[in-house]
């Protein structure tokens, strides 16, 4: 794709919308990434399989995380890795183990707030449910909500499901009952104010498990547990008078996941480096899980890749020393109504290219060497780029970049596309920036 072709940049934005709509949960994000990888010739491996092929293209999944890589013909075991890392999870409302609750005649769902949610953005929205359910061994789900069935630990059955109907809503209190809301602000309590309504008492005695099992086509007794979450049922779209924007849920960070997978598929298998994509889960809650950046998932894959090509531990350390990681996560576009919240010398514009994120206190892993590396990738791809630092008197967010750099000891740069409304139920980014980022990542994956 030529980054100078505006019509093709918009087509990439439409493909981003399709990717996001296929991925209402981290598990569905991995499923959509896997579908695209298989179409490009990648094969899925299990972590319990032997990985003894020197050449080929593969991916592995661990819950809501996925790692994909490709070995070009004859690539040396000491060849460096070119890693693009992102995360599949987004802030939302997740269903508790005892989900049935309600007051004042309403049936409600007991939920826990996941991550740094902008709570007000989830009010008065049509919400669906998605995620995964664990069923008893031998279960045979067949409902319309089922999107994938896999065997899991101890013979249990893992089912990915999605219900896109508007079955839930968190209603806002009327202004007549909160007259000072526009002068004193909206203050929401996570426990008392964020429980969605899904029906009225007396209409049915069925609870959440009964409703969910019906959607899956199984008995309620088959349901053992779930990782279930709410999602906005409105589709992603191009917006703005001239379609300058992408309006979508979960741009943070499915926009980066889409760019990572798209660049890997487009790059192929170079002979001098090993391109890798790692999509972690649980970044929004600190990455401390077996599918998060704090886990050994990525380091295990890299080591086994070296061993499959005939290397040993000495060769592994040489390969790591020759490796670089792009930590891809979204950035804060300058907000026109809150310009004072941004550093005056570091404003970010949409459709002006990817952002290199820099923080002296290592909230981002970028250092001068990796800053220059990614800038050269952008220049080689012919795409614009921007550089950003936060106000010194405001706390700076962080990413998987510092975690990955610390765990693996490899050079890392933090980059991302600018957006508005980060951590809202629905966010906004530029409709041309995805194509710019993909083009830069293609150069990076190709070995620059």
Rosetta blueprint (number, residue, H / E / L):
1 X L
2 X L
3 X L
4 X L
5 X L
6 X H
7 X H
8 X H
9 X H
10 X H
11 X H
12 X H
13 X H
14 X H
15 X H
16 X H
17 X H
18 X H
19 X H
20 X H
21 X H
22 X L
23 X L
24 X L
25 X L
26 X H
27 X H
28 X H
29 X H
30 X H
31 X H
32 X H
33 X H
34 X H
35 X H
36 X H
37 X H
38 X H
39 X H
40 X L
41 X L
42 X L
43 X E
44 X E
45 X L
46 X L
47 X L
48 X L
49 X L
50 X L
51 X L
52 X L
53 X L
54 X L
55 X L
56 X E
57 X E
58 X E
59 X E
60 X E
61 X E
62 X E
63 X L
64 X L
65 X E
66 X E
67 X E
68 X E
69 X E
70 X E
71 X E
72 X L
73 X L
74 X L
75 X L
76 X L
77 X L
78 X L
79 X L
80 X L
81 X E
82 X E
83 X E
84 X E
85 X E
86 X E
87 X E
88 X L
89 X L
90 X L
91 X L
92 X E
93 X E
94 X E
95 X E
96 X E
97 X E
98 X E
99 X E
100 X E
101 X E
102 X L
103 X L
104 X L
105 X L
106 X E
107 X E
108 X E
109 X E
110 X E
111 X E
112 X E
113 X E
114 X E
115 X L
116 X L
117 X L
118 X L
119 X H
120 X H
121 X H
122 X H
123 X E
124 X L
125 X L
126 X L
127 X E
128 X E
129 X E
130 X E
131 X E
132 X E
133 X E
134 X E
135 X E
136 X L
137 X L
138 X L
139 X L
140 X L
141 X L
142 X L
143 X L
144 X L
145 X L
146 X E
147 X E
148 X E
149 X E
150 X E
151 X E
152 X L
153 X H
154 X H
155 X H
156 X L
157 X E
158 X E
159 X E
160 X E
161 X E
162 X E
163 X E
164 X E
165 X E
166 X E
167 X E
168 X E
169 X E
170 X E
171 X L
172 X L
173 X L
174 X L
175 X H
176 X H
177 X H
178 X L
179 X L
180 X L
181 X H
182 X H
183 X H
184 X H
185 X L
186 X L
187 X L
188 X L
189 X L
190 X L
191 X L
192 X L
193 X L
194 X L
195 X L
196 X L
197 X E
198 X E
199 X E
200 X E
201 X L
202 X L
203 X L
204 X L
205 X L
206 X L
207 X L
208 X H
209 X H
210 X H
211 X H
212 X H
213 X H
214 X H
215 X H
216 X H
217 X L
218 X L
219 X L
220 X H
221 X H
222 X H
223 X E
224 X E
225 X E
226 X E
227 X E
228 X E
229 X E
230 X E
231 X E
232 X E
233 X L
234 X L
235 X L
236 X L
237 X E
238 X E
239 X E
240 X L
241 X L
242 X L
243 X L
244 X L
245 X E
246 X E
247 X E
248 X E
249 X L
250 X L
251 X H
252 X H
253 X H
254 X H
255 X H
256 X H
257 X H
258 X H
259 X H
260 X H
261 X H
262 X H
263 X H
264 X H
265 X H
266 X H
267 X H
268 X L
269 X L
270 X L
271 X L
272 X L
273 X L
274 X E
275 X E
276 X E
277 X E
278 X E
279 X E
280 X E
281 X L
282 X L
283 X H
284 X H
285 X H
286 X L
287 X L
288 X L
289 X L
290 X L
291 X L
292 X L
293 X L
294 X L
295 X L
296 X L
297 X H
298 X H
299 X H
300 X H
301 X H
302 X H
303 X H
304 X H
305 X H
306 X H
307 X H
308 X H
309 X L
310 X L
311 X L
312 X L
313 X H
314 X H
315 X H
316 X H
317 X H
318 X H
319 X H
320 X H
321 X H
322 X L
323 X L
324 X E
325 X E
326 X E
327 X E
328 X E
329 X L
330 X L
331 X E
332 X E
333 X L
334 X L
335 X L
336 X L
337 X L
338 X L
339 X H
340 X H
341 X H
342 X L
343 X L
344 X L
345 X L
346 X L
347 X L
348 X L
349 X L
350 X L
351 X L
352 X L
353 X L
354 X E
355 X E
356 X E
357 X E
358 X L
359 X L
360 X L
361 X L
362 X L
363 X L
364 X L
365 X L
366 X L
367 X L
368 X H
369 X H
370 X H
371 X H
372 X H
373 X H
374 X H
375 X H
376 X H
377 X H
378 X H
379 X H
380 X H
381 X H
382 X L
383 X L
384 X L
385 X E
386 X E
387 X E
388 X E
389 X L
390 X L
391 X L
392 X L
393 X L
394 X L
395 X L
396 X L
397 X L
398 X L
399 X L
400 X L
401 X H
402 X H
403 X H
404 X H
405 X H
406 X H
407 X H
408 X H
409 X L
410 X L
411 X E
412 X E
413 X E
414 X E
415 X E
416 X E
417 X L
418 X E
419 X E
420 X E
421 X L
422 X L
423 X L
424 X L
425 X L
426 X L
427 X E
428 X E
429 X E
430 X E
431 X L
432 X L
433 X H
434 X H
435 X H
436 X H
437 X H
438 X H
439 X H
440 X H
441 X H
442 X H
443 X H
444 X H
445 X H
446 X L
447 X L
448 X L
